[in-house]
Amino acid sequence: MADWKQIPGALVRITAGARTNVWGVNAGGNIYRYTNDDASPWLQVSGALTDIGAAADGTVWGVNTAGNIYRYTGDQPA
């Protein structure tokens, strides 16, 4: 049987494109990115979503309450 480690926080959606590319959405629609920092494991990202998905290449997609589709571009150079 596999062991599980509880991570602090509360989410209704979570996605992992890779072990360093983990994102989640809480019940209020707030978006979070996992930092792997024991003191503060989740970093809030601007915006509001109802669902989220992450790909192995680092791409992150989301859907809001109106059904609009978004792609995260916050880490891309201007």
All heavy atoms as a GROMACS GRO file, in nm:
protein
  580
    1MET      N    1   0.084  -0.117   0.000
    1MET     CA    2   0.000   0.000   0.000
    1MET      C    3   0.090   0.125   0.000
    1MET      O    4   0.187   0.133   0.072
    1MET     CB    5  -0.089   0.000   0.125
    1MET     CG    6  -0.190   0.110   0.125
    1MET     SD    7  -0.319   0.079   0.243
    1MET     CE    8  -0.293   0.215   0.352
    2ALA      N    9   0.054   0.223  -0.082
    2ALA     CA   10   0.132   0.346  -0.092
    2ALA      C   11   0.106   0.436   0.028
    2ALA      O   12  -0.003   0.438   0.082
    2ALA     CB   13   0.096   0.419  -0.221
    3ASP      N   14   0.208   0.507   0.066
    3ASP     CA   15   0.194   0.605   0.174
    3ASP      C   16   0.152   0.740   0.115
    3ASP      O   17   0.194   0.776   0.006
    3ASP     CB   18   0.326   0.622   0.249
    3ASP     CG   19   0.364   0.497   0.327
    3ASP    OD1   20   0.274   0.426   0.373
    3ASP    OD2   21   0.484   0.472   0.340
    4TRP      N   22   0.073   0.815   0.189
    4TRP     CA   23   0.027   0.947   0.149
    4TRP      C   24   0.072   1.049   0.251
    4TRP      O   25   0.065   1.023   0.370
    4TRP     CB   26  -0.126   0.951   0.140
    4TRP     CG   27  -0.180   0.875   0.023
    4TRP    CD1   28  -0.208   0.742   0.020
    4TRP    CD2   29  -0.211   0.925  -0.105
    4TRP    NE1   30  -0.256   0.706  -0.102
    4TRP    CE2   31  -0.259   0.818  -0.182
    4TRP    CE3   32  -0.204   1.051  -0.164
    4TRP    CZ2   33  -0.300   0.832  -0.314
    4TRP    CZ3   34  -0.244   1.065  -0.295
    4TRP    CH2   35  -0.291   0.957  -0.369
    5LYS      N   36   0.117   1.164   0.205
    5LYS     CA   37   0.154   1.276   0.292
    5LYS      C   38   0.051   1.386   0.273
    5LYS      O   39   0.029   1.432   0.160
    5LYS     CB   40   0.293   1.329   0.255
    5LYS     CG   41   0.333   1.451   0.333
    5LYS     CD   42   0.466   1.506   0.285
    5LYS     CE   43   0.497   1.636   0.355
    5LYS     NZ   44   0.618   1.698   0.304
    6GLN      N   45  -0.014   1.429   0.380
    6GLN     CA   46  -0.112   1.536   0.369
    6GLN      C   47  -0.041   1.669   0.348
    6GLN      O   48   0.057   1.701   0.416
    6GLN     CB   49  -0.200   1.544   0.493
    6GLN     CG   50  -0.308   1.648   0.479
    6GLN     CD   51  -0.405   1.650   0.596
    6GLN    OE1   52  -0.389   1.575   0.691
    6GLN    NE2   53  -0.504   1.737   0.588
    7ILE      N   54  -0.090   1.746   0.253
    7ILE     CA   55  -0.038   1.878   0.222
    7ILE      C   56  -0.138   1.981   0.276
    7ILE      O   57  -0.257   1.970   0.249
    7ILE     CB   58  -0.021   1.897   0.070
    7ILE    CG1   59   0.062   1.785   0.009
    7ILE    CG2   60   0.038   2.035   0.038
    7ILE    CD1   61   0.202   1.772   0.061
    8PRO      N   62  -0.094   2.082   0.350
    8PRO     CA   63  -0.187   2.183   0.400
    8PRO      C   64  -0.260   2.254   0.287
    8PRO      O   65  -0.204   2.275   0.179
    8PRO     CB   66  -0.097   2.281   0.475
    8PRO     CG   67   0.028   2.207   0.504
    8PRO     CD   68   0.043   2.107   0.393
    9GLY      N   69  -0.385   2.290   0.311
    9GLY     CA   70  -0.464   2.361   0.213
    9GLY      C   71  -0.597   2.290   0.191
    9GLY      O   72  -0.620   2.180   0.241
   10ALA      N   73  -0.685   2.354   0.115
   10ALA     CA   74  -0.816   2.297   0.083
   10ALA      C   75  -0.852   2.336  -0.060
   10ALA      O   76  -0.865   2.454  -0.090
   10ALA     CB   77  -0.921   2.348   0.181
   11LEU      N   78  -0.864   2.238  -0.146
   11LEU     CA   79  -0.894   2.261  -0.287
   11LEU      C   80  -1.013   2.176  -0.331
   11LEU      O   81  -1.040   2.072  -0.271
   11LEU     CB   82  -0.774   2.226  -0.374
   11LEU     CG   83  -0.642   2.298  -0.344
   11LEU    CD1   84  -0.529   2.236  -0.424
   11LEU    CD2   85  -0.657   2.446  -0.375
   12VAL      N   86  -1.081   2.220  -0.436
   12VAL     CA   87  -1.186   2.140  -0.496
   12VAL      C   88  -1.142   2.084  -0.632
   12VAL      O   89  -1.204   1.992  -0.684
   12VAL     CB   90  -1.318   2.218  -0.511
   12VAL    CG1   91  -1.375   2.252  -0.375
   12VAL    CG2   92  -1.301   2.343  -0.595
   13ARG      N   93  -1.035   2.139  -0.688
   13ARG     CA   94  -0.975   2.090  -0.812
   13ARG      C   95  -0.824   2.095  -0.797
   13ARG      O   96  -0.770   2.190  -0.741
   13ARG     CB   97  -1.014   2.176  -0.933
   13ARG     CG   98  -1.160   2.180  -0.964
   13ARG     CD   99  -1.201   2.054  -1.040
   13ARG     NE  100  -1.336   2.062  -1.087
   13ARG     CZ  101  -1.441   2.011  -1.022
   13ARG    NH1  102  -1.425   1.950  -0.908
   13ARG    NH2  103  -1.561   2.021  -1.073
   14ILE      N  104  -0.757   1.993  -0.849
   14ILE     CA  105  -0.611   1.991  -0.848
   14ILE      C  106  -0.563   1.924  -0.976
   14ILE      O  107  -0.630   1.836  -1.029
   14ILE     CB  108  -0.555   1.921  -0.722
   14ILE    CG1  109  -0.405   1.947  -0.707
   14ILE    CG2  110  -0.589   1.773  -0.722
   14ILE    CD1  111  -0.350   1.909  -0.570
   15THR      N  112  -0.448   1.971  -1.026
   15THR     CA  113  -0.391   1.914  -1.146
   15THR      C  114  -0.239   1.915  -1.136
   15THR      O  115  -0.181   2.004  -1.074
   15THR     CB  116  -0.437   1.992  -1.271
   15THR    OG1  117  -0.384   1.929  -1.389
   15THR    CG2  118  -0.393   2.138  -1.267
   16ALA      N  119  -0.176   1.816  -1.196
   16ALA     CA  120  -0.030   1.807  -1.195
   16ALA      C  121   0.018   1.771  -1.334
   16ALA      O  122  -0.014   1.664  -1.386
   16ALA     CB  123   0.017   1.704  -1.094
   17GLY      N  124   0.095   1.861  -1.394
   17GLY     CA  125   0.156   1.833  -1.522
   17GLY      C  126   0.290   1.764  -1.503
   17GLY      O  127   0.338   1.693  -1.589
   18ALA      N  128   0.350   1.789  -1.388
   18ALA     CA  129   0.477   1.730  -1.348
   18ALA      C  130   0.490   1.751  -1.198
   18ALA      O  131   0.412   1.825  -1.138
   18ALA     CB  132   0.593   1.798  -1.421
   19ARG      N  133   0.589   1.692  -1.137
   19ARG     CA  134   0.603   1.705  -0.991
   19ARG      C  135   0.629   1.849  -0.947
   19ARG      O  136   0.605   1.885  -0.833
   19ARG     CB  137   0.709   1.611  -0.938
   19ARG     CG  138   0.849   1.645  -0.984
   19ARG     CD  139   0.953   1.546  -0.943
   19ARG     NE  140   0.942   1.515  -0.802
   19ARG     CZ  141   1.011   1.421  -0.742
   19ARG    NH1  142   1.096   1.349  -0.810
   19ARG    NH2  143   0.997   1.398  -0.614
   20THR      N  144   0.676   1.934  -1.038
   20THR     CA  145   0.698   2.075  -1.006
   20THR      C  146   0.595   2.166  -1.072
   20THR      O  147   0.611   2.288  -1.072
   20THR     CB  148   0.839   2.118  -1.049
   20THR    OG1  149   0.852   2.095  -1.190
   20THR    CG2  150   0.947   2.041  -0.974
   21ASN      N  151   0.491   2.111  -1.129
   21ASN     CA  152   0.388   2.188  -1.198
   21ASN      C  153   0.251   2.144  -1.146
   21ASN      O  154   0.177   2.074  -1.215
   21ASN     CB  155   0.400   2.165  -1.350
   21ASN     CG  156   0.307   2.254  -1.430
   21ASN    OD1  157   0.266   2.362  -1.386
   21ASN    ND2  158   0.271   2.210  -1.549
   22VAL      N  159   0.221   2.184  -1.022
   22VAL     CA  160   0.097   2.145  -0.956
   22VAL      C  161   0.015   2.270  -0.928
   22VAL      O  162   0.066   2.367  -0.872
   22VAL     CB  163   0.125   2.068  -0.826
   22VAL    CG1  164  -0.004   2.025  -0.758
   22VAL    CG2  165   0.214   1.946  -0.853
   23TRP      N  166  -0.112   2.268  -0.965
   23TRP     CA  167  -0.202   2.382  -0.952
   23TRP      C  168  -0.331   2.336  -0.890
   23TRP      O  169  -0.368   2.219  -0.900
   23TRP     CB  170  -0.232   2.442  -1.089
   23TRP     CG  171  -0.115   2.505  -1.156
   23TRP    CD1  172  -0.009   2.441  -1.213
   23TRP    CD2  173  -0.092   2.643  -1.174
   23TRP    NE1  174   0.079   2.532  -1.265
   23TRP    CE2  175   0.030   2.658  -1.242
   23TRP    CE3  176  -0.162   2.758  -1.139
   23TRP    CZ2  177   0.083   2.781  -1.276
   23TRP    CZ3  178  -0.109   2.880  -1.173
   23TRP    CH2  179   0.012   2.892  -1.241
   24GLY      N  180  -0.405   2.430  -0.828
   24GLY     CA  181  -0.534   2.396  -0.771
   24GLY      C  182  -0.627   2.515  -0.766
   24GLY      O  183  -0.585   2.630  -0.781
   25VAL      N  184  -0.755   2.485  -0.746
   25VAL     CA  185  -0.859   2.586  -0.732
   25VAL      C  186  -0.937   2.552  -0.606
   25VAL      O  187  -0.973   2.435  -0.584
   25VAL     CB  188  -0.954   2.585  -0.855
   25VAL    CG1  189  -1.069   2.681  -0.835
   25VAL    CG2  190  -0.877   2.618  -0.982
   26ASN      N  191  -0.963   2.653  -0.522
   26ASN     CA  192  -1.039   2.627  -0.400
   26ASN      C  193  -1.188   2.652  -0.424
   26ASN      O  194  -1.229   2.690  -0.534
   26ASN     CB  195  -0.984   2.706  -0.280
   26ASN     CG  196  -1.011   2.854  -0.287
   26ASN    OD1  197  -1.082   2.904  -0.374
   26ASN    ND2  198  -0.952   2.928  -0.194
   27ALA      N  199  -1.270   2.632  -0.321
   27ALA     CA  200  -1.416   2.647  -0.333
   27ALA      C  201  -1.458   2.788  -0.372
   27ALA      O  202  -1.563   2.807  -0.431
   27ALA     CB  203  -1.483   2.605  -0.203
   28GLY      N  204  -1.376   2.887  -0.340
   28GLY     CA  205  -1.406   3.026  -0.375
   28GLY      C  206  -1.361   3.064  -0.515
   28GLY      O  207  -1.379   3.178  -0.557
   29GLY      N  208  -1.300   2.971  -0.588
   29GLY     CA  209  -1.252   2.999  -0.723
   29GLY      C  210  -1.112   3.055  -0.728
   29GLY      O  211  -1.061   3.085  -0.836
   30ASN      N  212  -1.046   3.069  -0.612
   30ASN     CA  213  -0.909   3.120  -0.608
   30ASN      C  214  -0.813   3.016  -0.666
   30ASN      O  215  -0.830   2.897  -0.642
   30ASN     CB  216  -0.868   3.155  -0.466
   30ASN     CG  217  -0.956   3.263  -0.408
   30ASN    OD1  218  -0.978   3.367  -0.468
   30ASN    ND2  219  -1.010   3.238  -0.289
   31ILE      N  220  -0.712   3.063  -0.736
   31ILE     CA  221  -0.616   2.977  -0.804
   31ILE      C  222  -0.487   2.973  -0.724
   31ILE      O  223  -0.438   3.077  -0.678
   31ILE     CB  224  -0.586   3.032  -0.945
   31ILE    CG1  225  -0.715   3.052  -1.023
   31ILE    CG2  226  -0.489   2.940  -1.019
   31ILE    CD1  227  -0.700   3.143  -1.142
   32TYR      N  228  -0.429   2.853  -0.710
   32TYR     CA  229  -0.305   2.837  -0.635
   32TYR      C  230  -0.207   2.750  -0.712
   32TYR      O  231  -0.245   2.658  -0.783
   32TYR     CB  232  -0.332   2.772  -0.499
   32TYR     CG  233  -0.412   2.861  -0.408
   32TYR    CD1  234  -0.551   2.856  -0.407
   32TYR    CD2  235  -0.349   2.952  -0.326
   32TYR    CE1  236  -0.625   2.939  -0.325
   32TYR    CE2  237  -0.423   3.035  -0.244
   32TYR     CZ  238  -0.560   3.028  -0.243
   32TYR     OH  239  -0.633   3.112  -0.163
   33ARG      N  240  -0.078   2.784  -0.693
   33ARG     CA  241   0.032   2.707  -0.751
   33ARG      C  242   0.113   2.649  -0.636
   33ARG      O  243   0.148   2.720  -0.541
   33ARG     CB  244   0.118   2.800  -0.835
   33ARG     CG  245   0.230   2.732  -0.905
   33ARG     CD  246   0.304   2.837  -0.986
   33ARG     NE  247   0.389   2.771  -1.082
   33ARG     CZ  248   0.456   2.832  -1.175
   33ARG    NH1  249   0.448   2.963  -1.187
   33ARG    NH2  250   0.533   2.766  -1.257
   34TYR      N  251   0.145   2.521  -0.644
   34TYR     CA  252   0.220   2.454  -0.538
   34TYR      C  253   0.366   2.495  -0.543
   34TYR      O  254   0.429   2.496  -0.649
   34TYR     CB  255   0.207   2.302  -0.555
   34TYR     CG  256   0.269   2.224  -0.444
   34TYR    CD1  257   0.219   2.230  -0.315
   34TYR    CD2  258   0.378   2.142  -0.468
   34TYR    CE1  259   0.276   2.157  -0.212
   34TYR    CE2  260   0.435   2.067  -0.366
   34TYR     CZ  261   0.383   2.076  -0.238
   34TYR     OH  262   0.440   2.004  -0.137
   35THR      N  263   0.421   2.533  -0.426
   35THR     CA  264   0.559   2.582  -0.419
   35THR      C  265   0.657   2.480  -0.360
   35THR      O  266   0.777   2.500  -0.367
   35THR     CB  267   0.567   2.709  -0.333
   35THR    OG1  268   0.534   2.673  -0.198
   35THR    CG2  269   0.475   2.816  -0.384
   36ASN      N  270   0.606   2.375  -0.296
   36ASN     CA  271   0.687   2.274  -0.228
   36ASN      C  272   0.762   2.333  -0.109
   36ASN      O  273   0.861   2.280  -0.064
   36ASN     CB  274   0.784   2.206  -0.324
   36ASN     CG  275   0.832   2.073  -0.270
   36ASN    OD1  276   0.764   2.007  -0.191
   36ASN    ND2  277   0.950   2.031  -0.312
   37ASP      N  278   0.716   2.447  -0.059
   37ASP     CA  279   0.774   2.511   0.059
   37ASP      C  280   0.692   2.467   0.180
   37ASP      O  281   0.571   2.490   0.185
   37ASP     CB  282   0.767   2.663   0.042
   37ASP     CG  283   0.822   2.740   0.160
   37ASP    OD1  284   0.855   2.679   0.263
   37ASP    OD2  285   0.830   2.863   0.150
   38ASP      N  286   0.755   2.403   0.277
   38ASP     CA  287   0.683   2.352   0.393
   38ASP      C  288   0.610   2.462   0.469
   38ASP      O  289   0.501   2.440   0.521
   38ASP     CB  290   0.777   2.278   0.488
   38ASP     CG  291   0.820   2.143   0.432
   38ASP    OD1  292   0.746   2.088   0.348
   38ASP    OD2  293   0.927   2.093   0.472
   39ALA      N  294   0.668   2.581   0.477
   39ALA     CA  295   0.606   2.690   0.552
   39ALA      C  296   0.485   2.749   0.480
   39ALA      O  297   0.387   2.788   0.543
   39ALA     CB  298   0.709   2.800   0.579
   40SER      N  299   0.491   2.756   0.349
   40SER     CA  300   0.382   2.813   0.269
   40SER      C  301   0.375   2.738   0.136
   40SER      O  302   0.431   2.782   0.036
   40SER     CB  303   0.409   2.962   0.246
   40SER     OG  304   0.306   3.019   0.172
   41PRO      N  305   0.306   2.622   0.135
   41PRO     CA  306   0.311   2.536   0.016
   41PRO      C  307   0.234   2.586  -0.106
   41PRO      O  308   0.255   2.538  -0.215
   41PRO     CB  309   0.254   2.404   0.066
   41PRO     CG  310   0.168   2.440   0.182
   41PRO     CD  311   0.231   2.561   0.244
   42TRP      N  312   0.144   2.684  -0.089
   42TRP     CA  313   0.063   2.731  -0.201
   42TRP      C  314   0.080   2.882  -0.221
   42TRP      O  315   0.072   2.958  -0.127
   42TRP     CB  316  -0.085   2.699  -0.178
   42TRP     CG  317  -0.112   2.554  -0.170
   42TRP    CD1  318  -0.129   2.480  -0.056
   42TRP    CD2  319  -0.123   2.462  -0.279
   42TRP    NE1  320  -0.151   2.349  -0.087
   42TRP    CE2  321  -0.147   2.335  -0.224
   42TRP    CE3  322  -0.115   2.474  -0.417
   42TRP    CZ2  323  -0.163   2.221  -0.302
   42TRP    CZ3  324  -0.130   2.362  -0.496
   42TRP    CH2  325  -0.155   2.238  -0.440
   43LEU      N  326   0.100   2.923  -0.345
   43LEU     CA  327   0.110   3.063  -0.382
   43LEU      C  328  -0.015   3.099  -0.461
   43LEU      O  329  -0.044   3.035  -0.563
   43LEU     CB  330   0.234   3.086  -0.469
   43LEU     CG  331   0.251   3.224  -0.530
   43LEU    CD1  332   0.276   3.327  -0.420
   43LEU    CD2  333   0.365   3.224  -0.630
   44GLN      N  334  -0.090   3.199  -0.415
   44GLN     CA  335  -0.210   3.239  -0.487
   44GLN      C  336  -0.173   3.313  -0.614
   44GLN      O  337  -0.084   3.398  -0.616
   44GLN     CB  338  -0.302   3.326  -0.401
   44GLN     CG  339  -0.434   3.352  -0.468
   44GLN     CD  340  -0.535   3.420  -0.378
   44GLN    OE1  341  -0.511   3.443  -0.260
   44GLN    NE2  342  -0.650   3.452  -0.432
   45VAL      N  343  -0.241   3.279  -0.722
   45VAL     CA  344  -0.221   3.340  -0.853
   45VAL      C  345  -0.347   3.419  -0.885
   45VAL      O  346  -0.458   3.375  -0.854
   45VAL     CB  347  -0.196   3.231  -0.959
   45VAL    CG1  348  -0.181   3.290  -1.097
   45VAL    CG2  349  -0.073   3.149  -0.922
   46SER      N  350  -0.333   3.535  -0.948
   46SER     CA  351  -0.449   3.618  -0.977
   46SER      C  352  -0.547   3.547  -1.070
   46SER      O  353  -0.508   3.464  -1.152
   46SER     CB  354  -0.405   3.751  -1.039
   46SER     OG  355  -0.344   3.728  -1.163
   47GLY      N  356  -0.674   3.582  -1.055
   47GLY     CA  357  -0.778   3.524  -1.138
   47GLY      C  358  -0.874   3.439  -1.056
   47GLY      O  359  -0.857   3.422  -0.934
   48ALA      N  360  -0.975   3.388  -1.122
   48ALA     CA  361  -1.074   3.301  -1.059
   48ALA      C  362  -1.118   3.196  -1.160
   48ALA      O  363  -1.151   3.230  -1.274
   48ALA     CB  364  -1.193   3.382  -1.011
   49LEU      N  365  -1.118   3.070  -1.120
   49LEU     CA  366  -1.155   2.959  -1.207
   49LEU      C  367  -1.244   2.860  -1.134
   49LEU      O  368  -1.247   2.856  -1.011
   49LEU     CB  369  -1.030   2.885  -1.255
   49LEU     CG  370  -0.928   2.962  -1.338
   49LEU    CD1  371  -0.803   2.880  -1.359
   49LEU    CD2  372  -0.988   3.005  -1.471
   50THR      N  373  -1.313   2.777  -1.213
   50THR     CA  374  -1.387   2.665  -1.156
   50THR      C  375  -1.319   2.532  -1.185
   50THR      O  376  -1.343   2.434  -1.118
   50THR     CB  377  -1.531   2.660  -1.211
   50THR    OG1  378  -1.526   2.650  -1.353
   50THR    CG2  379  -1.609   2.783  -1.169
   51ASP      N  380  -1.233   2.528  -1.288
   51ASP     CA  381  -1.159   2.407  -1.322
   51ASP      C  382  -1.024   2.446  -1.379
   51ASP      O  383  -1.007   2.557  -1.431
   51ASP     CB  384  -1.238   2.324  -1.423
   51ASP     CG  385  -1.199   2.177  -1.421
   51ASP    OD1  386  -1.109   2.138  -1.342
   51ASP    OD2  387  -1.258   2.100  -1.499
   52ILE      N  388  -0.928   2.355  -1.370
   52ILE     CA  389  -0.792   2.387  -1.410
   52ILE      C  390  -0.724   2.259  -1.458
   52ILE      O  391  -0.756   2.150  -1.412
   52ILE     CB  392  -0.714   2.451  -1.293
   52ILE    CG1  393  -0.583   2.513  -1.340
   52ILE    CG2  394  -0.694   2.352  -1.179
   52ILE    CD1  395  -0.523   2.609  -1.239
   53GLY      N  396  -0.631   2.272  -1.553
   53GLY     CA  397  -0.555   2.159  -1.603
   53GLY      C  398  -0.414   2.202  -1.637
   53GLY      O  399  -0.393   2.311  -1.690
   54ALA      N  400  -0.316   2.116  -1.606
   54ALA     CA  401  -0.175   2.146  -1.633
   54ALA      C  402  -0.116   2.036  -1.721
   54ALA      O  403  -0.149   1.919  -1.705
   54ALA     CB  404  -0.096   2.156  -1.503
   55ALA      N  405  -0.030   2.076  -1.814
   55ALA     CA  406   0.034   1.982  -1.904
   55ALA      C  407   0.181   1.964  -1.866
   55ALA      O  408   0.238   2.046  -1.795
   55ALA     CB  409   0.024   2.034  -2.048
   56ALA      N  410   0.240   1.857  -1.914
   56ALA     CA  411   0.381   1.826  -1.884
   56ALA      C  412   0.475   1.935  -1.934
   56ALA      O  413   0.583   1.955  -1.878
   56ALA     CB  414   0.419   1.691  -1.944
   57ASP      N  415   0.437   2.009  -2.038
   57ASP     CA  416   0.524   2.114  -2.091
   57ASP      C  417   0.514   2.245  -2.013
   57ASP      O  418   0.574   2.344  -2.050
   57ASP     CB  419   0.495   2.139  -2.240
   57ASP     CG  420   0.358   2.202  -2.266
   57ASP    OD1  421   0.280   2.222  -2.170
   57ASP    OD2  422   0.330   2.229  -2.383
   58GLY      N  423   0.433   2.247  -1.905
   58GLY     CA  424   0.419   2.366  -1.823
   58GLY      C  425   0.297   2.450  -1.854
   58GLY      O  426   0.266   2.544  -1.782
   59THR      N  427   0.226   2.419  -1.961
   59THR     CA  428   0.106   2.492  -1.997
   59THR      C  429  -0.004   2.467  -1.894
   59THR      O  430  -0.024   2.354  -1.851
   59THR     CB  431   0.056   2.450  -2.136
   59THR    OG1  432   0.161   2.466  -2.230
   59THR    CG2  433  -0.064   2.532  -2.180
   60VAL      N  434  -0.076   2.573  -1.855
   60VAL     CA  435  -0.186   2.561  -1.761
   60VAL      C  436  -0.309   2.626  -1.823
   60VAL      O  437  -0.303   2.738  -1.874
   60VAL     CB  438  -0.153   2.628  -1.625
   60VAL    CG1  439  -0.269   2.613  -1.528
   60VAL    CG2  440  -0.026   2.569  -1.566
   61TRP      N  441  -0.422   2.553  -1.819
   61TRP     CA  442  -0.548   2.598  -1.876
   61TRP      C  443  -0.654   2.604  -1.768
   61TRP      O  444  -0.649   2.527  -1.671
   61TRP     CB  445  -0.595   2.503  -1.985
   61TRP     CG  446  -0.506   2.499  -2.105
   61TRP    CD1  447  -0.392   2.426  -2.119
   61TRP    CD2  448  -0.522   2.571  -2.226
   61TRP    NE1  449  -0.336   2.448  -2.242
   61TRP    CE2  450  -0.414   2.537  -2.310
   61TRP    CE3  451  -0.618   2.661  -2.271
   61TRP    CZ2  452  -0.400   2.591  -2.438
   61TRP    CZ3  453  -0.604   2.714  -2.398
   61TRP    CH2  454  -0.496   2.679  -2.480
   62GLY      N  455  -0.752   2.692  -1.784
   62GLY     CA  456  -0.859   2.701  -1.687
   62GLY      C  457  -0.989   2.744  -1.748
   62GLY      O  458  -0.993   2.798  -1.860
   63VAL      N  459  -1.097   2.720  -1.674
   63VAL     CA  460  -1.232   2.759  -1.715
   63VAL      C  461  -1.294   2.835  -1.598
   63VAL      O  462  -1.283   2.792  -1.483
   63VAL     CB  463  -1.317   2.635  -1.749
   63VAL    CG1  464  -1.460   2.674  -1.784
   63VAL    CG2  465  -1.254   2.555  -1.860
   64ASN      N  466  -1.361   2.948  -1.629
   64ASN     CA  467  -1.427   3.024  -1.522
   64ASN      C  468  -1.576   2.989  -1.515
   64ASN      O  469  -1.624   2.904  -1.590
   64ASN     CB  470  -1.403   3.174  -1.538
   64ASN     CG  471  -1.474   3.235  -1.656
   64ASN    OD1  472  -1.553   3.172  -1.725
   64ASN    ND2  473  -1.446   3.362  -1.681
   65THR      N  474  -1.649   3.056  -1.427
   65THR     CA  475  -1.791   3.025  -1.406
   65THR      C  476  -1.877   3.051  -1.530
   65THR      O  477  -1.981   2.990  -1.547
   65THR     CB  478  -1.849   3.105  -1.289
   65THR    OG1  479  -1.831   3.244  -1.314
   65THR    CG2  480  -1.785   3.067  -1.158
   66ALA      N  481  -1.833   3.141  -1.618
   66ALA     CA  482  -1.908   3.170  -1.740
   66ALA      C  483  -1.873   3.075  -1.854
   66ALA      O  484  -1.929   3.085  -1.963
   66ALA     CB  485  -1.881   3.314  -1.784
   67GLY      N  486  -1.779   2.983  -1.830
   67GLY     CA  487  -1.738   2.890  -1.934
   67GLY      C  488  -1.628   2.943  -2.024
   67GLY      O  489  -1.590   2.878  -2.122
   68ASN      N  490  -1.574   3.061  -1.991
   68ASN     CA  491  -1.463   3.117  -2.069
   68ASN      C  492  -1.335   3.037  -2.043
   68ASN      O  493  -1.310   2.996  -1.930
   68ASN     CB  494  -1.440   3.263  -2.034
   68ASN     CG  495  -1.560   3.349  -2.066
   68ASN    OD1  496  -1.620   3.336  -2.171
   68ASN    ND2  497  -1.598   3.435  -1.974
   69ILE      N  498  -1.255   3.018  -2.145
   69ILE     CA  499  -1.132   2.939  -2.138
   69ILE      C  500  -1.013   3.033  -2.131
   69ILE      O  501  -1.004   3.130  -2.206
   69ILE     CB  502  -1.120   2.847  -2.261
   69ILE    CG1  503  -1.243   2.756  -2.271
   69ILE    CG2  504  -0.990   2.767  -2.254
   69ILE    CD1  505  -1.256   2.688  -2.405
   70TYR      N  506  -0.919   3.000  -2.042
   70TYR     CA  507  -0.799   3.081  -2.024
   70TYR      C  508  -0.674   2.993  -2.025
   70TYR      O  509  -0.678   2.878  -1.982
   70TYR     CB  510  -0.803   3.156  -1.890
   70TYR     CG  511  -0.912   3.260  -1.886
   70TYR    CD1  512  -1.039   3.228  -1.841
   70TYR    CD2  513  -0.887   3.389  -1.928
   70TYR    CE1  514  -1.140   3.323  -1.838
   70TYR    CE2  515  -0.986   3.486  -1.927
   70TYR     CZ  516  -1.112   3.452  -1.880
   70TYR     OH  517  -1.211   3.546  -1.879
   71ARG      N  518  -0.564   3.051  -2.074
   71ARG     CA  519  -0.432   2.986  -2.068
   71ARG      C  520  -0.342   3.075  -1.986
   71ARG      O  521  -0.332   3.196  -2.010
   71ARG     CB  522  -0.373   2.967  -2.207
   71ARG     CG  523  -0.239   2.895  -2.205
   71ARG     CD  524  -0.190   2.865  -2.345
   71ARG     NE  525  -0.173   2.984  -2.426
   71ARG     CZ  526  -0.060   3.053  -2.435
   71ARG    NH1  527   0.048   3.017  -2.368
   71ARG    NH2  528  -0.053   3.161  -2.512
   72TYR      N  529  -0.272   3.018  -1.886
   72TYR     CA  530  -0.183   3.096  -1.800
   72TYR      C  531  -0.059   3.137  -1.877
   72TYR      O  532   0.007   3.053  -1.940
   72TYR     CB  533  -0.145   3.014  -1.677
   72TYR     CG  534  -0.056   3.088  -1.580
   72TYR    CD1  535  -0.105   3.193  -1.505
   72TYR    CD2  536   0.077   3.054  -1.565
   72TYR    CE1  537  -0.024   3.262  -1.415
   72TYR    CE2  538   0.158   3.122  -1.476
   72TYR     CZ  539   0.107   3.225  -1.403
   72TYR     OH  540   0.187   3.294  -1.315
   73THR      N  541  -0.026   3.266  -1.873
   73THR     CA  542   0.092   3.318  -1.943
   73THR      C  543   0.183   3.394  -1.847
   73THR      O  544   0.277   3.461  -1.892
   73THR     CB  545   0.050   3.412  -2.059
   73THR    OG1  546  -0.026   3.520  -2.005
   73THR    CG2  547  -0.031   3.338  -2.164
   74GLY      N  548   0.161   3.384  -1.718
   74GLY     CA  549   0.235   3.461  -1.620
   74GLY      C  550   0.384   3.434  -1.614
   74GLY      O  551   0.460   3.520  -1.571
   75ASP      N  552   0.428   3.316  -1.655
   75ASP     CA  553   0.570   3.283  -1.649
   75ASP      C  554   0.642   3.305  -1.782
   75ASP      O  555   0.759   3.279  -1.795
   75ASP     CB  556   0.590   3.137  -1.607
   75ASP     CG  557   0.548   3.113  -1.463
   75ASP    OD1  558   0.541   3.210  -1.386
   75ASP    OD2  559   0.521   2.998  -1.429
   76GLN      N  560   0.569   3.353  -1.882
   76GLN     CA  561   0.629   3.371  -2.014
   76GLN      C  562   0.690   3.510  -2.025
   76GLN      O  563   0.636   3.606  -1.973
   76GLN     CB  564   0.524   3.352  -2.123
   76GLN     CG  565   0.471   3.210  -2.125
   76GLN     CD  566   0.366   3.189  -2.233
   76GLN    OE1  567   0.328   3.282  -2.302
   76GLN    NE2  568   0.318   3.068  -2.244
   77PRO      N  569   0.805   3.520  -2.092
   77PRO     CA  570   0.866   3.652  -2.108
   77PRO      C  571   0.778   3.744  -2.190
   77PRO      O  572   0.704   3.700  -2.278
   77PRO     CB  573   0.997   3.622  -2.181
   77PRO     CG  574   0.986   3.484  -2.232
   77PRO     CD  575   0.878   3.414  -2.155
   78ALA      N  576   0.785   3.872  -2.160
   78ALA     CA  577   0.702   3.971  -2.233
   78ALA      C  578   0.750   3.990  -2.374
   78ALA      O  579   0.858   3.964  -2.409
   78ALA     CB  580   0.707   4.103  -2.156
   0.00000   0.00000   0.00000
